Structures are given as C-alpha cells and as structure tokens.
Amino acid sequence: MSNFMSIFGLWLSVFFTFSIFSFLYKDNPFYKLAEQIFVGLSAAYWLVYLFYSIMLPNLFTKLVHDFRGNIILLIPAALGIMMLLRIFPKTQWVSRFPIAIMIGTSAGINMVRYTKSDLLSQISATMINPFASSSPSIVMGNILLIIGTICGVYYFYFSKKQEGISAVPSKLGIWFLMISFGASFGYTVMARISLLIGRLEFLLKDWLHIIN
Amino acid sequence: MKRNLPLFFAFFCGILVIVSEFIPHRPFSMMIQTLQDWFMIISGFAILLGQISLFQSNLAKIQQRESGWMYYLAGLISFIIMLLVGIFWGTQETGGLFGHGANIQAAMGSKPFDYLFDYAYQPLSATMFSLLAFFIASAAYRAFIIRSFESNLLMITAIIVILGRTSLGGMLTSWLPESLKFWHLPNLSDFIMEYPNSAAQRAIMISAALGIIGSSLRIILGIERSYLGSDK
C-alpha cells in the first residue's frame, strides 16, 4: 500500500509539474486547475502551521493546562475574536480595537528596531577610514562604499528639486542603485534557474530514471 | 468612541514599546513582553481572518457560477482536504485530534499532511517559481533593448554576478595573469557584491529606515489613521 501511495504521489507531482509548465504555451484549463489547487493547499498549509506553531503553544495549551495562571490570555483571545467580527458588515467597527493595538505595537517596535539596526548601525558602518588598508582594491572599494552610500541617500531626498550641480550626486546614486539591482537580478535569475534545474532533475531522475 | 478609543490604544501601545526600550526594567520589561505575546496571538487571528475571507470569496464565486467556478471549487476542496488532514493527524512534529495516525502513516508512508506537502504543495510551489526563470529571461531581453546607460549598467552587473558565481565564469578568465587577478570574474563579482552593491543597499536601508520612523511616528501620534477605515 505504501509503495502504491509513493508511486501515486510521484505521478501526482508529475501531473502538477506539467500542468504548471503548460502555461509556457498559453493559459489553459490544466494550469488554472493547478493554480487554484496551489492557492487552496498553500492557504490551508499556513493555517495548519499557524495553529500548531502559534495558537496552540501560546494560547490554547496554556489556557487548558493552567487556566487560572494564564487568565490574562483571555484578553488577546477576546481581541482576536473581535478581529474576526470584521467578517460581518454590522460589527466591522469592533475590529478597529485589535487592529489599533497591532498597528500601534508594530509602529513602536519598528521605530526602535529600524533606528537601531538600519539607521544608526548602517551610518556607523559607513564611517570608516577608506585608506586604512594597504590593498589598492580595498581602498578603492571603501571609497566607492562611502560615495555610493551618500549619493544613494541623496537620491532619495525628494524635498528639493534636483537640478544643475545638485543633480550630480543624485545621478551617481542612481548608478549605484542600478549596480545593486543588477546584482539582485543576477541572484534572482540564478535562484529561479536552480529551481528549474530541480524540476527537470525530478522529471528525468525520479520519474523517468534517465539520469542517475 | 469608535474612532478615538482605537487611536488612544495605538498611541498607548506605541509609546509603551518605545519607553520600554529606554527603561528595560520592571514593570516596562514585563509589559512589553506581554504586549509582544498578545501581538503574536492577535496576528494569528488576523491570518485566520484572511483565510476565512479567501474561503468566503471562493464560495461566493462558486455559488454565483462565475466563469471558471470549477477551478475555484477545486481550490476550495484542496483547502478543506489539507486543513482536515492537518487537524485530524497533525504535522510531522505534532499530533492532531486523532493522534499521530500510526495506521494511516504506515499505509501512506508518511502523515497525510506531509504526503500532501511532499507530493502536491512542494512540486506546485517549486514549479510555479521556476516558471519565473522564463519570464525573467524575457524581462532581461526587454531591459537590454532599452539601451540607456543605466539599463546597460544593470545588465552588465547581472551578467558579471551570474558568471562570477558559476564555474563557467571562473573558466573564462582563468588565463588572466596574477597581476590582473582583480578582473578574474569570481573576484570581480565578489568586489561588486562587497562594495558598490553594499553601498546601494545601505542607502536603501538608511532611507527606508527614515521613512519607517516617520510613518511610525505618524501612526503613534494619530496623524495617520487610514487603518481605521471609514466612519461607518
């Protein structure tokens, strides 16, 4: 039985793989079917994952095992239920309270976190002596790092129209950003190609046994 | 009450988090921990709300027999099956309502939830994202034919990084003498990643952080209140 289920699962995977790849020709019923099944499975997967990793250990298990000790957890549980009331048009306004608490908390957390990790630490990491190294390539790199960071930040300064001499650092900033986008693009291409190779390997190795 | 009380809650929670950062002692340290635990639980309900909304919207399309309703039905059935097997027999680590389902596990080779993950979700997800390889190639072609200096800069960097990270790139420039080793493609790729790329990423991070700090302040002070929706 187990062997049959493995073979059935393999053919199911092959069917889904070909259904998705069929979109390369044109949109068709097989692709639409596979797409919707993917949406359904994905939503349910995350719901089950959320239940077992967040809701169960942080709320339900604590309340079941020691209700009196964790009675304060009824407050987030009530707020969560208030959030679910958004489903009904008449009670939509009730969900404003949990949303406000979530938004306020995440605003406070983000403000502190981004000030420390992104703003201050990145500024201090850029404040380096570019000539500290004896290697010319590192010195050149450090100079590029400082100029690139300053010009990049200057490019994002939209409060004043950038024209004439003030447009020069902005232009330099764009060049640095383009280099960075190019590098990200290169990495994305490589990641997608490796996924494609993985699927082809599955078809040729696991399914057809053509390659070892 | 419908608008001002939520605004006060947002202000209070935001200020509490900021104050606790500067006074990391009781009672603030305890309060912030409690608030973060609550945040996680409410986020769980928020995700559940999203899933219910998806379920409702698919159900409505099926009931109204919209075009392609059969596909939405297939999506809904796959959602229900995955959800039920997850609830009944649990995931790899945790048991469900019926425990770990030893019998069904022996028959299928793995738990039903893991079986669906391995043979349906994982191949669908990997193939869906691998499709992007083809569309990225077409996007690259379109970027090439723009022929501006900036687009060329983007594509040349992308090519250097791709070649520099593969064995082909190393092979292409392996004949270069030791004095020109900087131009060896893997070295050039490393240099681009370490310096110009880091510079731009830092600029983006600093600028985004300034934006986030500004918008967080607007939310905490109640200037930005669009998350409350309309007055209805």
Interface residues (C-beta under 8 A of the other chain):
Chain A: M1 S2 M5 S6 G9 L10 L12 S13 F16 T17 I20 F21 F23 L24 P29 K32 L33 A34 E35 Q36 I37 F38 V39 G40 L41 S42 A43 A44 Y45 W46 L47 V48 Y49 L50 F51 Y52 I54 M55 L56 N58 L59 I72 L73 I75 P76 A77 L79 G80 I81 M83 L84 R86 I87 Q92 W93 R96 F97 P98 I99 A100 I101 M102 I103 G104 T105 S106 A107 G108 I109 N110 M111 V112 Y114 T115 D118 L119 Q122 I123 A125 T126 S137 M140 G141 N142 L144 L145 I146 I147 G148 T149 I150 C151 G152 V153 Y155 F156 G173 I174 W175 F176 L177 M178 I179 S180 F181 G182 A183 F185 G186 Y187 T188 V189 M190 R192 I193 L195 L196 G198 R199 F202
Chain B: K2 R3 L5 P6 L7 F9 A10 F11 F12 C13 G14 I15 L16 V17 I18 E21 T34 L35 Q36 D37 W38 F39 M40 I41 I42 S43 G44 F45 A46 I47 L48 L49 Q51 I52 S53 L54 Q56 G68 Y71 Y72 A74 G75 L76 I77 S78 F79 I80 I81 M82 L83 G86 I87 G90 T91 E93 T94 A106 A107 M108 G109 F113 Y115 L116 F117 D118 Y119 A120 Y121 Q122 P123 L124 S125 A126 T127 M128 F129 S130 L131 L132 A133 F134 I136 A137 A140 E150 S151 L153 L154 M155 I156 T157 A158 I159 I160 V161 I162 R165 T166 F182 F191 I192 M193 E194 Y195 P196 N197 S198 A199 A200 Q201 R202 A203 I204 M205 I206 S207 A208 A209 L210 I212 I213 S215 S216 L217 I219 I220 Y227 L228 G229 K232
